[in-house]
């Protein structure tokens, strides 16, 4: 497997738990991104923020990353909906920036009638939103889940609720209905990351902390997976990536 790591044409890198914890870089992250300049894309199950928000966050840390090299589950879910159903009426269970992003794509997030329910990370999720989502689905709305993760690691390692936990509540009300999942380990984010880098999956390496999402999704497409140690990138990984 090591020759694949050395000879990779591009690298997909997870965000939470691999590069960052909250707003702080994890050990080894700055050095890794510097070594891989121009050869990486961030591929994250983040369903709360937009790429431009993360461009700004990295810029505050002195790291320049183009927006098209930041691939996030929430915005990718909206882009998928917009491609399949232009001007669809979407109930966005998500952040204010995500709702604004939906509007920029031409999706209607302000109508009482709903074609699609999108479950993303929504810090203001409540009983009323749960009831509205269940009612919309009972009336025939499609369900799209931006991220299947139930939690992600917080700054001290504590579990932080994610979109998958909210989706579980919606599905508990709606029943086991067919639905679409966008985030890892599903292939959409991996494929888009490879496309942005101009590589085939088998030419790339996925670097992440979660073998169930980063690892399983990468291997399903023929990518090499390298697991980052909890709390930061390990010394061996940094030594293996050619400068």
C-alpha positions in Angstrom: 0.0 0.0 0.0 2.9 2.4 0.7 3.8 2.8 -3.0 0.2 4.0 -3.6 0.7 6.7 -1.0 4.0 7.8 -2.5 2.8 7.8 -6.1 -0.7 9.3 -5.6 -1.6 12.1 -8.0 -4.0 13.7 -5.5 -5.2 13.5 -1.9 -8.7 13.9 -0.4 -8.5 15.0 3.2 -11.2 14.9 5.9 -11.8 18.0 8.0 -13.2 17.4 11.5 -11.0 15.1 13.5 -8.3 15.1 10.9 -7.3 18.6 10.0 -9.3 20.6 12.6 -11.2 20.4 15.9 -13.7 23.2 16.0 -11.7 26.3 14.8 -8.3 24.9 15.7 -5.8 23.0 13.5 -4.8 19.6 14.8 -1.1 18.7 15.1 0.5 18.1 11.7 -2.3 19.7 9.7 -0.5 22.9 8.6 2.6 20.9 7.6 0.5 18.4 5.6 -1.4 21.1 3.7 1.8 22.9 2.9 3.4 19.7 1.5 0.4 18.9 -0.6 -0.2 22.4 -1.9 -2.2 22.2 -5.2 -2.6 18.4 -4.8 -5.5 18.1 -2.3 -9.1 18.7 -1.8 -11.0 18.8 1.5 -13.9 16.3 1.5 -16.1 16.7 4.6 -19.4 15.6 5.9 -19.9 19.2 7.2 -23.5 20.0 6.6 -23.6 23.3 8.4 -21.2 25.6 6.6 -20.5 26.7 3.0 -17.1 26.4 1.3 -16.6 30.2 1.4 -17.1 30.1 5.2 -14.3 27.6 5.5 -12.1 29.6 3.1 -12.4 32.4 5.5 -11.7 30.2 8.5 -8.6 28.8 7.0 -7.5 32.3 5.9 -7.7 33.4 9.5 -5.2 30.6 10.3 -2.9 31.8 7.5 -3.8 29.0 5.0 -5.1 29.8 1.5 -7.5 27.2 0.1 -9.6 27.9 -3.0 -13.4 27.4 -2.5 -13.6 24.8 -5.2 -11.2 22.6 -3.2 -13.5 22.4 -0.3 -16.3 19.9 -0.8 -19.0 19.8 1.9 -21.9 17.4 2.3 -24.5 20.2 3.0 -23.8 22.3 -0.1 -23.3 19.2 -2.3 -26.7 18.0 -1.2 -28.3 21.2 -2.3 -26.5 21.2 -5.6 -27.7 17.7 -6.2 -31.3 18.7 -5.5 -31.0 21.8 -7.8 -29.6 19.6 -10.7 -32.4 17.1 -10.4 -35.3 19.4 -9.5 -34.6 23.0 -10.6 -36.6 25.5 -8.5 -37.8 22.8 -6.2 -39.5 23.8 -2.9 -37.1 22.6 -0.2 -37.6 22.4 3.5 -34.0 23.0 4.7 -33.5 21.7 8.3 -30.1 23.4 8.5 -28.2 26.6 9.1 -28.9 30.1 7.9 -25.9 30.0 5.5 -27.2 26.8 4.1 -30.6 28.2 3.4 -29.0 31.2 1.7 -26.9 28.9 -0.4 -30.1 27.1 -1.5 -31.6 30.4 -2.6 -28.6 31.2 -4.7 -29.1 27.8 -6.4 -32.6 28.9 -7.3 -34.3 26.6 -4.8 -37.4 27.9 -3.0 -37.0 27.6 0.8 -39.9 29.9 1.7 -43.0 28.0 0.5 -45.3 26.1 2.9 -45.6 23.3 0.3 -42.5 21.0 0.1 -41.0 18.9 -2.7 -37.9 17.9 -0.8 -37.0 17.7 2.9 -33.2 18.2 3.4 -31.8 17.2 6.8 -28.5 18.9 7.6 -26.9 20.0 10.9 -29.5 22.3 12.4 -28.6 23.7 15.9 -32.2 25.0 16.2 -33.9 21.7 15.4 -37.0 21.3 17.6 -40.3 19.6 17.9 -42.0 22.0 15.5 -39.5 21.3 12.7 -39.7 17.6 13.3 -43.5 17.7 13.0 -43.3 19.8 9.8 -40.8 17.4 8.2 -42.9 14.4 9.1 -46.1 16.1 7.7 -44.3 17.0 4.4 -43.1 13.5 3.9 -46.5 12.1 4.6 -47.7 14.4 1.8 -45.1 12.9 -0.6 -42.0 15.0 -0.1 -38.7 13.4 -0.9 -36.1 13.0 2.0 -32.4 13.9 1.4 -29.9 13.4 4.2 -26.8 15.6 3.8 -24.7 13.6 6.3 -25.3 10.2 7.8 -23.0 10.8 10.8 -24.8 10.9 14.1 -22.0 12.8 15.8 -18.6 14.3 15.1 -15.7 14.8 17.6 -15.8 18.1 19.5 -12.7 20.1 20.7 -12.3 17.9 23.8 -13.3 14.7 22.1 -16.9 14.9 23.2 -19.7 13.9 20.8 -21.3 16.8 18.9 -24.8 16.0 17.4 -24.8 15.8 13.6 -27.4 15.5 10.8 -27.6 11.8 11.0 -29.1 12.0 14.5 -31.7 14.5 13.3 -32.5 12.3 10.3 -33.0 9.4 12.7 -35.7 11.4 14.4 -37.4 12.3 11.1 -37.3 8.7 10.0 -38.7 7.5 13.3 -41.8 9.6 12.5 -42.0 8.9 8.8 -41.1 5.2 8.9 -38.5 3.4 6.8 -39.1 5.4 3.6 -36.6 5.5 0.7 -34.3 8.4 1.0 -31.0 9.7 -0.5 -27.8 10.1 1.5 -25.1 12.4 0.2 -22.2 12.4 2.6 -19.5 9.8 3.2 -19.3 6.8 2.9 -21.6 7.4 -0.1 -19.6 8.0 -3.3 -20.7 11.5 -4.3 -18.2 13.5 -2.3 -15.3 11.3 -3.2 -16.1 11.4 -6.9 -16.5 15.2 -6.9 -13.2 15.5 -5.0 -11.4 13.4 -7.6 -13.0 15.4 -10.4 -11.8 18.7 -8.9 -8.3 17.3 -8.8 -8.5 15.8 -12.3 -7.7 12.3 -11.1 -9.3 8.9 -11.2 -10.2 7.4 -7.7 -7.5 4.7 -8.0 -4.9 7.5 -8.4 -5.8 9.2 -5.1 -5.4 8.7 -1.4 -8.1 9.5 1.2 -6.7 10.7 4.5 -9.2 10.6 7.4 -9.8 9.6 11.0 -13.0 7.5 10.5 -12.6 4.1 8.8 -16.4 3.6 8.7 -16.9 6.7 6.5 -13.6 7.9 5.1 -12.2 4.4 4.8 -15.2 2.4 3.6 -16.2 5.1 1.0 -12.6 5.4 -0.4 -12.1 1.6 -0.7 -15.4 1.1 -2.4 -14.1 3.4 -5.2 -10.7 1.8 -5.3 -8.9 4.6 -3.4 -6.1 4.0 -0.9 -7.2 5.0 2.6 -4.7 6.3 5.2 -6.1 6.6 8.8 -5.0 9.7 10.8 -4.4 9.1 14.4 -7.0 10.5 16.8 -6.2 14.0 17.8 -3.9 14.8 14.9 -1.9 13.5 12.0 0.8 11.0 13.0 4.5 11.4 12.3 4.6 8.4 10.0 2.0 9.9 7.8 3.8 13.2 7.5 7.0 11.5 6.7 5.4 9.4 4.0 3.9 12.3 2.0 6.6 13.5 -0.4 7.4 17.2 -0.1 
